[in-house]
């Protein structure tokens, strides 16, 4: 049977040449590996953030010599989300260049960002044949013939380098290598050409037996391109001798087929495939396994919710699609799941959520890596304890990939560089671009339109902006309200507002009760992220009618004695005059810690809010805090709240006293 497949390929060499010759982009290129350090406790600690700080780049640089420049390619292929136009079905292959920073490289449709390299023809599955070995082999052969066409322009360049006069008018000797291959498990199986989930060794990275996938703390021998080629060559020798059964036995033992990556030097597909947060966490461990188990527990007959409450919950359950939902629902689930088994399941989910947060950190160092290892091992232990009772069997490849997570975070750099979510973002742009074509031979038109769009975006980015950057480095009050006299301030827990404010402002700040203060609706709080030390901003509100409802946010202060964070509730933000100056003030109520995160059932600190009111200067506020009700009623002093440390990467580090400070 003869079948033709049409594919569209853009030359990797031509694409790369255009980028390195661009005088605007060239200053952003990084050509050599670097070691980065920061000071922790008086000692230098190495960290990795961008690809050129990773360990693999150093190894590749030593392999090619000092006179060569590595150009690492990020390759993304998604077989499950296809682009269907004009009666034809394809799925795109996206390429990115690793010499540019993540802000440029991960942009969608912009010059220097992800670029459409090829449309791979997709074979329609025939129900009667899709499980046959001949059909599966045919699909794999087609996939790697396409890869060979994609790799053809750079196969020689990976071995003997290519001289290119770059944007600085200097000759650079380039080695173009495929160093990152992102995709779902099925795509990684196709790229490495192993036999997949039902084979003896279903992992594309290592030789873990099929019945040991749930053990994520034990290291198995790694697959290498040299080993795979040697095994395949041995099998082919038996096949040439006519011993096909012996050849298949050898190849099946290692779950191998011929691979297009083997034509390239300094490129190993088993090292190139990456732990993908989107498919392995969001759409894997959480979305396909842990979240359904939680839903099952919530819907059990002995759950506390009545019928009406469960109906409302069902509508929300349909909205929970990714791991970010854990940031909001863990405190609520604590009240829904009663009994020791429910709380134990929540602790398991908490370990997974915290591990997900550490996986997404933009900067990784040995201290954070050790914390991530503790979280992974804790999750493994709790899964093992639950698997024999209430949970399903967790012996599947996406669970096993946690065994490679820490190695990828340190050897490859942070997961944001190889997360497939950036490639999926380009699918939306390609579908939108289709409407600008005449629906005939649209693949070439889409590629041309994307190139034009990238250049237009680049030109727009280099026009001077009319917006002024935020110059505030301290908390800054915004959205002023009309002035009101001090005696008009009414609070159930504070009758002597004027007296106590004067006492705070050294007794003479406010002369009389008729003096006005100037309320504000919100406060802009700049802070430096504990994750990557970049400037960030929080907006916190203290307003009686924020979109029709009262909103009084919580903030973090730092205890002057212990240096540890404390949590307060804002009741009023205002200016006042005293001592010949303006004071930025906040009226707050403090909280006390009932128990720390380690003592908590779901790993969150619980605080109790006091009804005592006091004043602080807004300059003492470090950033916003996120408190969720515990639903346990009022404590001895006031209501109790969970301190949610899963809201962002800075918060989980900032509130982890054992690991955060100085890292």
C-alpha positions in Angstrom: 0.0 0.0 0.0 1.4 3.4 -1.0 0.3 6.5 0.9 1.5 10.0 0.5 1.8 12.5 3.3 2.4 16.2 2.7 4.6 18.1 5.2 5.9 21.7 5.4 9.3 22.4 6.9 11.2 25.6 7.5 15.0 25.3 7.4 16.5 25.4 10.9 19.7 26.8 9.5 18.0 29.6 7.7 15.9 30.5 10.7 18.9 30.5 13.0 21.0 32.6 10.6 18.3 35.2 10.4 18.3 35.5 14.2 22.0 35.7 14.9 22.5 38.2 12.0 19.8 40.5 13.4 21.6 43.5 14.9 18.6 44.2 17.3 18.5 40.7 18.7 22.3 40.0 18.7 23.1 42.0 21.9 20.7 39.6 23.8 22.6 36.4 22.7 24.6 34.5 25.3 27.3 32.4 23.7 29.2 30.9 26.6 28.2 29.0 29.7 28.5 30.8 33.0 28.5 29.9 36.7 26.3 32.1 38.9 26.6 32.5 42.6 24.9 34.4 45.4 25.9 34.8 49.0 24.0 32.7 51.7 25.3 32.9 55.2 28.6 34.3 54.1 29.2 31.5 51.6 28.9 31.4 47.9 26.1 29.2 46.6 25.8 28.3 43.0 22.4 28.7 41.3 20.9 28.1 37.8 18.3 30.2 36.1 18.9 30.6 32.3 20.0 27.7 30.1 23.6 29.0 29.9 24.0 28.5 33.6 23.0 24.8 33.5 25.4 21.9 33.9 24.8 20.4 30.5 26.0 23.5 28.6 29.4 23.3 30.4 29.7 19.6 29.3 28.8 20.4 25.7 31.2 23.3 25.7 34.1 21.1 26.8 33.1 18.5 24.1 33.2 21.0 21.2 36.1 23.1 22.4 36.5 26.7 23.3 36.5 28.1 19.8 32.9 26.9 19.1 29.6 28.4 20.1 26.7 26.2 21.1 23.3 27.0 19.8 20.9 24.8 21.8 17.4 24.3 20.3 14.2 23.8 22.2 11.9 21.6 20.3 8.2 21.3 21.1 5.8 18.9 19.5 2.2 18.3 20.6 0.3 15.5 19.0 -2.8 15.8 21.0 -3.7 19.4 20.1 -3.9 19.6 16.4 -4.6 22.4 14.0 -7.4 21.4 11.6 -8.1 23.6 8.6 -9.4 23.1 5.1 -10.2 19.5 5.7 -6.5 18.6 6.5 -5.2 17.8 9.9 -1.6 18.6 11.0 0.1 19.2 14.3 2.8 21.9 14.5 6.4 21.6 15.7 7.8 24.7 17.4 11.4 25.6 17.9 13.1 28.1 20.2 16.7 29.2 20.6 18.4 28.7 23.9 20.9 31.6 23.6 18.1 34.2 24.3 16.6 34.9 27.7 13.3 33.4 28.7 11.5 36.7 28.3 12.4 36.8 24.6 12.4 33.1 23.9 9.0 32.3 25.5 7.2 35.1 23.8 4.5 33.9 21.3 4.5 35.3 17.8 7.3 37.8 18.5 10.7 38.1 16.8 13.1 35.8 18.7 10.3 33.8 20.3 8.9 30.4 19.4 8.8 29.7 15.6 6.8 27.3 13.6 9.4 24.9 12.1 7.2 22.1 10.6 3.7 20.8 10.3 3.8 17.0 10.9 1.2 14.9 9.1 -1.0 13.0 11.4 -2.3 9.6 10.5 -6.0 9.0 11.2 -6.4 6.0 13.6 -8.2 3.1 12.1 -10.1 1.3 14.9 -9.3 -2.2 13.5 -5.5 -1.5 13.1 -4.5 1.1 15.6 -3.3 -1.5 18.1 -1.4 -3.6 15.6 2.4 -3.6 15.7 2.6 -2.9 12.0 0.4 0.2 12.3 2.3 1.5 15.3 5.7 1.0 13.6 4.4 2.8 10.5 3.4 5.8 12.5 6.8 5.9 14.3 8.7 5.6 11.0 6.7 8.5 9.5 7.3 10.6 12.6 11.0 10.1 12.4 11.2 10.6 8.6 9.7 14.0 9.3 12.3 14.6 12.0 15.0 13.7 9.6 13.7 16.3 7.2 13.7 18.9 10.0 17.2 17.9 11.2 18.7 17.6 7.7 20.0 21.2 7.5 21.8 20.9 10.9 23.1 17.3 10.9 26.4 18.4 9.5 26.5 21.5 11.6 26.2 19.5 14.8 29.4 17.6 13.8 31.7 20.1 12.0 30.2 23.5 13.0 29.1 26.3 10.7 30.6 29.8 10.3 28.2 32.7 10.4 28.9 36.4 10.4 26.6 37.6 13.1 24.9 40.9 14.0 28.2 42.3 15.4 29.9 41.6 12.0 32.2 39.0 13.6 32.5 35.4 12.4 31.1 32.8 14.9 31.5 29.1 14.6 28.2 27.6 15.6 27.3 24.0 16.7 23.5 23.7 16.4 22.2 21.0 18.8 18.8 19.7 19.9 19.1 19.9 23.7 15.5 20.2 24.8 12.5 18.2 23.6 9.2 19.0 25.3 5.9 17.2 25.0 3.5 14.9 26.6 4.6 11.4 27.5 3.3 10.0 24.2 5.3 12.6 22.3 8.4 11.8 24.3 8.0 8.1 23.5 7.8 9.1 19.8 10.9 11.2 20.0 13.0 8.6 21.8 11.3 5.8 19.9 10.9 3.4 22.8 7.9 1.0 22.8 5.8 3.0 25.2 3.7 2.4 28.2 3.2 -1.4 27.8 6.9 -2.2 27.2 9.3 -3.7 29.6 11.0 -0.4 30.2 8.4 2.4 29.5 10.5 5.4 30.6 12.2 7.5 27.8 14.9 8.6 30.3 15.9 5.5 32.2 15.6 1.7 32.3 13.0 1.4 35.1 11.0 -1.8 35.0 7.3 -1.5 34.2 6.2 -2.7 37.6 8.4 -0.2 39.5 7.1 3.1 38.1 5.6 4.1 41.5 9.0 4.1 43.2 10.1 7.7 42.6 13.0 7.7 45.1 15.1 4.9 43.5 17.5 5.7 40.6 17.6 3.3 37.7 20.3 3.2 35.0 20.0 6.0 32.5 19.4 5.5 28.8 22.1 7.0 26.6 22.3 7.4 22.8 25.5 5.3 22.7 23.8 2.4 24.6 20.7 2.6 22.4 22.7 2.7 19.2 24.8 -0.3 20.3 21.7 -2.4 21.2 20.0 -1.4 17.9 23.1 -2.3 15.9 23.3 -5.7 17.6 19.6 -6.3 16.7 20.2 -5.3 13.1 23.2 -7.7 12.8 20.9 -10.6 13.8 18.3 -9.4 11.3 20.9 -9.4 8.5 21.7 -13.0 9.4 18.0 -13.8 9.0 17.3 -14.3 12.7 14.4 -11.8 12.9 13.0 -13.4 16.1 16.4 -12.9 17.9 16.6 -9.3 16.6 13.1 -8.5 17.9 13.8 -10.1 21.2 16.9 -7.8 21.7 15.1 -4.7 20.6 12.0 -5.5 22.7 14.2 -6.1 25.8 15.3 -2.4 25.7 12.1 -1.2 24.0 14.0 0.4 21.0 13.5 1.4 17.4 15.7 3.4 15.0 15.8 7.1 15.9 16.4 10.3 13.8 18.3 11.9 16.7 21.1 9.3 16.2 22.2 11.2 13.1 23.2 14.2 15.1 26.4 14.6 17.2 26.3 15.9 20.8 22.5 15.3 20.9 20.9 12.6 23.0 17.1 12.3 22.8 17.0 10.5 26.2 18.7 13.6 27.8 16.8 16.1 25.7 13.3 15.0 26.8 12.1 17.1 29.8 9.8 17.0 32.8 6.8 18.9 31.6 4.8 20.7 34.3 1.7 21.1 32.1 1.3 17.5 31.2 2.9 15.7 34.1 1.5 17.9 36.9 -1.5 19.8 35.7 -2.9 17.3 33.3 -1.2 14.3 35.0 -0.7 13.7 38.7 -3.2 16.4 39.7 -5.8 16.7 36.9 -6.1 13.0 36.0 -5.3 11.3 39.3 -5.3 13.3 42.6 -8.2 15.6 41.8 -10.6 12.8 40.8 -9.7 11.0 44.1 -10.5 14.1 46.1 -13.8 14.5 44.2 -14.7 10.9 45.0 -14.0 11.4 48.7 -16.0 14.6 48.8 -19.0 12.9 47.1 -19.0 10.0 49.6 -22.3 9.6 51.5 -20.8 10.5 54.8 -19.4 13.8 53.5 -20.7 16.8 55.5 -22.3 18.6 52.6 -26.1 18.3 52.1 -27.7 17.7 48.8 -28.0 21.4 47.9 -24.4 22.0 48.8 -23.2 19.1 46.7 -25.1 20.4 43.7 -23.3 23.8 44.0 -20.0 22.0 44.4 -20.5 20.0 41.2 -20.6 23.2 39.2 -17.3 24.3 40.7 -15.6 20.9 40.2 -16.0 21.3 36.5 -14.0 24.5 36.6 -11.0 22.9 38.3 -8.6 22.3 35.5 -5.0 22.7 36.6 -2.7 22.6 39.7 -3.2 26.3 40.4 -6.6 25.4 41.8 -4.8 23.9 44.9 -3.7 27.5 45.7 -7.4 28.3 46.6 -9.2 25.1 47.5 -6.9 23.4 50.1 -8.3 25.4 53.0 -11.9 24.7 51.9 -11.2 21.0 51.4 -9.9 20.8 55.0 -13.5 21.6 56.2 -15.1 19.2 53.7 -13.1 16.0 54.3 -13.6 14.7 57.9 -11.8 11.8 59.5 -8.2 10.7 59.5 -8.3 9.2 56.0 -9.6 12.5 54.5 -7.0 14.6 56.3 -4.3 12.2 55.3 -5.3 12.6 51.7 -5.2 16.3 52.1 -1.6 16.1 53.4 -0.7 14.1 50.3 -2.3 16.8 48.1 -0.4 19.5 50.1 2.9 17.7 49.5 2.1 17.6 45.8 1.1 21.3 45.7 4.3 22.4 47.5 6.4 20.3 45.2 4.6 21.9 42.2 5.5 25.3 43.6 9.2 24.4 44.0 9.2 22.9 40.5 8.1 26.3 39.1 10.8 28.4 40.8 12.7 30.6 38.4 16.0 30.2 40.2 17.2 26.9 41.6 20.1 26.3 44.1 21.1 23.4 46.2 19.1 24.6 49.2 15.9 24.8 47.3 16.7 21.5 45.5 17.1 19.8 48.9 13.7 21.2 50.0 12.1 19.9 46.7 13.7 16.5 47.4 12.2 16.4 50.9 8.8 17.3 49.4 9.0 14.6 46.7 10.1 11.9 49.2 7.3 12.9 51.5 4.8 12.8 48.7 6.1 9.3 47.7 5.8 8.1 51.3 2.2 9.3 51.6 1.2 7.9 48.3 2.6 4.5 49.2 0.6 4.6 52.5 -2.6 5.5 50.7 -2.3 3.4 47.6 -3.1 0.2 49.4 -6.3 1.6 50.9 -8.3 4.5 49.4 -6.2 5.5 46.4 -5.8 4.0 43.0 -2.6 2.4 41.9 0.0 5.1 41.1 2.3 2.8 39.0 2.3 4.9 35.7 4.9 6.8 33.8 3.9 10.3 34.8 4.3 9.4 38.4 7.7 7.9 37.7 8.9 11.2 36.0 9.1 12.7 39.5 12.2 10.5 39.9 13.8 12.7 37.1 12.4 16.0 38.2 15.2 17.1 40.5 17.9 16.1 38.0 16.2 18.1 35.3 15.8 21.2 37.5 19.5 21.3 38.2 21.0 19.9 35.0 18.6 21.6 32.6 17.6 24.8 34.6 14.2 25.8 35.8 11.0 24.2 34.3 9.7 27.5 32.8 12.2 27.1 30.0 10.8 23.8 28.7 7.2 24.0 29.8 4.9 23.1 26.9 2.4 25.8 27.9 4.4 28.3 25.8 4.1 26.0 22.7 0.4 25.6 23.3 0.1 29.4 23.3 1.3 29.5 19.7 -1.6 27.2 18.6 -4.0 30.0 19.4 -2.0 32.4 17.3 -1.8 30.0 14.4 -5.5 29.4 14.4 -6.1 33.2 14.4 -3.7 33.7 11.6 -5.6 31.2 9.4 -8.4 33.6 9.0 -6.0 35.9 7.2 -5.3 33.3 4.5 -7.3 32.2 1.4 -7.7 28.7 2.9 -5.5 27.3 0.1 -2.1 26.0 0.9 -2.5 27.8 4.1 0.6 26.3 5.8 3.0 28.4 3.9 0.8 31.5 4.3 0.6 31.0 8.1 4.4 30.8 8.3 4.9 34.0 6.3 2.3 35.9 8.3 3.9 34.8 11.6 7.3 36.1 10.4 5.8 39.4 9.4 4.0 39.7 12.8 7.2 39.0 14.6 9.0 41.8 12.8 6.1 44.2 13.4 6.1 43.4 17.1 9.9 43.8 17.3 9.6 47.3 15.8 6.8 48.3 18.2 8.9 47.1 21.1 11.7 49.4 20.2 9.6 52.6 20.1 10.0 54.7 23.2 7.1 54.1 25.7 5.0 57.0 26.9 4.6 55.3 30.3 6.9 56.2 33.1 8.3 53.3 35.1 7.2 53.0 38.7 9.7 54.9 40.8 8.3 53.9 44.1 10.5 51.6 46.2 8.4 52.0 49.4 4.7 51.3 50.0 2.7 54.1 48.3 -0.9 55.1 49.0 -3.2 55.4 46.0 -6.8 56.2 45.1 -7.4 59.1 47.7 -10.9 59.6 49.2 -12.3 62.9 50.5 -10.8 64.3 53.7 -12.8 63.5 56.9 -12.3 64.9 60.5 -10.8 62.5 63.0 -13.9 62.5 65.2 -15.8 61.0 62.3 -13.7 57.8 62.5 -15.9 55.1 64.0 -14.7 51.6 64.9 -16.3 49.1 67.3 -13.0 48.4 69.0 -11.5 51.9 69.0 -13.3 54.8 70.7 -10.3 57.0 71.2 -8.9 57.1 67.6 -7.5 60.7 68.0 -5.8 60.0 71.4 -4.1 56.8 70.3 -3.0 58.2 67.0 -1.5 61.2 68.7 0.3 58.9 71.1 1.7 56.9 68.2 2.9 60.1 66.5 4.9 61.2 69.6 2.1 63.0 71.3 1.9 66.2 69.2 1.2 65.1 65.7 -2.6 65.8 65.8 -3.6 69.0 67.6 -7.3 68.5 67.9 -10.1 66.1 67.0 -11.3 68.4 64.2 -8.1 67.9 62.2 -8.8 66.0 59.0 -7.2 62.8 57.8 -7.1 61.7 54.2 -8.3 58.2 53.6 -7.1 56.0 50.7 -8.6 53.0 49.1 -5.5 50.9 48.4 -1.8 50.7 49.0 0.8 49.8 46.4 3.5 47.6 48.1 6.7 47.0 46.1 8.8 44.1 47.2 11.7 42.0 46.0 10.8 38.4 45.1 12.5 35.7 47.1 12.4 33.5 44.0 14.5 35.4 41.4 15.1 38.8 43.2 13.0 40.7 40.7 10.9 43.7 41.7 7.2 42.9 42.2 4.2 44.9 43.4 1.1 44.0 45.5 -2.0 46.0 45.7 -3.8 45.8 49.1 -7.2 47.3 49.9 -9.0 48.7 52.9 -12.3 49.8 51.6 -15.9 49.4 53.0 -17.4 49.0 49.5 -15.1 47.3 47.0 -17.4 46.4 44.1 -20.3 46.5 46.6 -18.7 44.4 49.3 -16.3 45.3 52.2 -12.7 44.4 51.5 -10.0 44.6 54.2 -6.8 42.8 53.1 -4.1 41.3 55.2 -0.4 42.2 55.1 2.9 40.8 56.3 5.1 42.7 58.8 8.5 41.6 60.1 8.9 41.1 63.8 11.8 43.4 64.9 12.9 41.0 67.6 12.8 37.6 65.8 12.9 38.7 62.2 10.0 36.4 61.5 6.9 37.4 59.5 3.7 38.4 61.4 0.3 38.9 59.9 -2.1 41.8 60.3 -5.5 43.0 59.0 -5.9 46.4 57.4 -8.8 48.5 58.6 -7.9 52.0 57.3 -5.3 53.6 55.1 -4.8 57.3 55.4 -2.6 60.4 55.4 -2.4 62.7 58.4 -0.3 65.8 59.2 1.9 66.1 62.2 5.4 67.3 63.2 5.5 69.4 60.0 5.3 66.4 57.7 2.8 64.0 56.1 2.5 60.5 57.6 1.4 57.4 55.6 -0.5 55.4 58.2 -2.5 52.2 58.5 -4.9 51.2 61.2 -4.6 47.4 61.8 -5.5 44.5 64.0 -2.8 41.9 64.7 -2.9 38.2 64.7 -1.2 35.6 66.9 0.0 32.2 65.6 -2.1 29.3 66.9 0.2 26.7 65.4 2.9 26.7 62.8 2.8 25.0 59.4 4.6 21.9 60.6 2.0 21.3 63.3 -0.9 21.9 60.9 -3.0 19.2 59.3 -2.5 20.6 55.8 0.9 22.2 56.3 -0.4 25.8 56.7 0.1 28.2 59.6 -3.1 29.0 61.5 -3.5 32.5 63.0 -6.1 34.1 65.3 -7.1 37.7 64.8 -7.2 40.0 67.7 -9.8 42.8 68.2 -7.2 45.2 69.4 -6.6 48.1 67.1 -3.3 49.9 66.6 -1.4 52.0 64.1 1.6 51.4 61.9 3.4 53.3 59.2 2.8 51.9 55.8 6.6 51.7 55.3 6.7 48.7 57.6 4.5 46.6 55.3 6.5 44.0 53.4 3.8 42.5 51.1 0.3 41.2 51.0 -0.8 38.2 53.0 -3.5 35.7 52.0 -5.7 34.4 54.8 -8.5 31.9 54.4 -11.1 31.2 57.1 -10.7 27.9 58.9 -14.5 27.4 59.4 -13.8 26.5 63.0 -15.6 29.4 64.4 -14.2 32.1 66.7 -11.2 31.2 68.8 -10.4 32.5 72.3 -9.6 36.0 71.0 -11.1 36.2 67.5 -11.6 34.4 64.1 -9.0 31.9 62.9 -7.4 31.8 59.4 -5.1 29.6 57.4 -2.1 31.5 56.1 -2.0 30.5 52.4 1.7 30.1 51.3 0.8 28.6 47.9 -0.3 31.8 46.2 3.1 32.4 44.4 6.7 31.4 44.3 7.8 34.2 46.6 5.3 33.4 49.3 6.2 29.7 49.7 9.9 30.8 50.2 9.1 33.8 52.3 7.0 31.8 54.8 9.3 28.8 54.9 11.6 30.0 57.7 13.8 26.9 57.5 14.8 27.5 53.9 13.7 31.0 52.8 16.0 33.6 54.4 19.1 34.3 52.4 18.2 31.9 49.6 
